[in-house]
Amino acid sequence: QVQLVESGGGLVQAGDSLRLSCAASVRAFSSYGMGWFRQSPGKEREFVAAISYGGGTDDADSVQGRFTIHRDNAKNTVFLLMNNLKPEDTAVYYCAAELWGYGSTGPQDYRYWGQGTQVTVSS
């Protein structure tokens, strides 16, 4: 069983930065592809960023140049560094994991999910 726990969300102003963390309780964390997704009220869950088990990364056009995903396999943790936050980034952010995941942009490709952390950006 894989458990994922997100942290680091909060209320910030436009232009601020946040770093989200996702701690995974799993053996062989380095074998998992990890993704960040977000969902705001009335909208579908959308892809934000992903990192494959091999370290390759991908991110959504809407966050390119502002968000960075990276992982620390020694700490079983994946991070999402978010800079220059905008009000439209307001959402619940979810961490997801898939064994031998290649960093898919589709939520259907991830088996394990965290409970989410709220990010609110005021203008």
C-alpha positions in Angstrom: 0.0 0.0 0.0 1.3 3.4 -1.0 0.4 6.4 1.1 1.0 9.9 -0.1 0.9 13.0 2.2 1.0 16.5 0.7 2.0 19.6 2.6 3.1 23.2 2.0 -0.2 24.7 0.8 -1.6 28.0 2.1 -2.8 31.4 1.4 -0.5 33.7 -0.5 -0.5 36.8 -2.6 0.0 37.0 -6.3 3.7 36.9 -7.2 4.6 34.9 -4.1 6.2 31.5 -4.0 5.3 28.2 -2.3 6.9 24.8 -2.2 4.6 21.8 -2.0 6.0 18.5 -0.6 4.6 15.0 -1.1 6.0 12.3 1.2 5.5 8.8 0.2 5.5 5.8 2.5 6.6 3.1 0.1 9.5 0.9 -0.6 11.6 1.6 -3.6 10.3 5.1 -4.0 12.8 5.6 -6.9 10.7 3.1 -8.9 7.7 5.3 -8.9 6.7 8.0 -11.4 5.2 11.0 -9.6 2.8 13.6 -10.7 1.1 16.8 -9.4 -2.4 17.6 -10.4 -4.8 20.3 -9.3 -8.5 20.8 -9.1 -10.6 23.9 -8.5 -14.4 24.0 -7.9 -16.4 23.1 -10.9 -13.4 22.0 -12.9 -11.9 18.7 -13.8 -8.6 17.6 -12.3 -5.8 19.0 -14.4 -2.2 18.0 -14.9 0.5 20.3 -13.4 3.8 18.5 -13.5 5.3 15.1 -13.5 8.6 13.3 -13.0 9.3 9.8 -14.2 11.1 7.2 -12.1 14.1 7.9 -14.2 14.0 11.6 -13.5 12.5 13.0 -16.7 10.1 15.9 -16.2 7.1 17.4 -17.9 4.8 20.3 -17.0 1.7 22.0 -18.2 1.9 25.0 -20.5 0.1 27.1 -17.9 2.9 26.7 -15.4 6.0 26.5 -17.6 8.7 28.8 -16.4 7.0 29.2 -13.0 6.7 25.7 -11.5 9.4 23.1 -11.1 9.1 19.5 -10.0 11.9 17.5 -8.5 12.4 14.5 -6.3 14.6 13.4 -3.5 14.7 9.6 -3.5 16.6 9.5 -0.3 13.8 11.2 1.5 10.9 9.5 -0.5 9.6 13.0 -1.3 8.6 14.9 -4.5 8.5 18.6 -4.5 6.7 21.2 -6.5 8.3 24.6 -6.4 5.8 27.3 -7.5 7.0 30.8 -8.3 5.2 33.9 -9.4 1.8 32.5 -8.3 -1.3 33.8 -9.9 -4.9 33.8 -8.7 -5.7 31.2 -11.4 -3.3 28.8 -9.7 -5.8 28.6 -6.8 -6.8 25.0 -6.4 -6.4 21.8 -4.3 -3.1 20.3 -5.4 -2.8 16.5 -5.4 0.2 14.3 -5.5 0.0 11.0 -7.4 2.2 7.9 -7.9 2.5 5.0 -10.3 4.9 2.2 -10.2 7.4 2.5 -13.1 5.5 5.6 -14.1 7.0 7.5 -17.0 5.5 10.8 -15.9 2.2 10.7 -17.6 0.0 13.8 -17.9 -3.2 11.8 -17.5 -4.6 11.3 -14.0 -6.0 7.9 -15.1 -2.4 6.6 -15.3 -1.8 7.0 -11.6 -3.0 4.5 -9.1 -2.2 6.2 -5.8 -3.3 9.6 -4.7 -2.8 11.9 -1.7 -5.6 13.8 0.0 -4.5 17.1 -1.4 -3.4 20.5 -0.1 -5.1 23.8 -0.7 -3.4 26.6 -2.4 -5.1 30.0 -2.5 -3.6 32.9 -4.3 -5.1 36.4 -3.7 -4.9 39.2 -6.2 
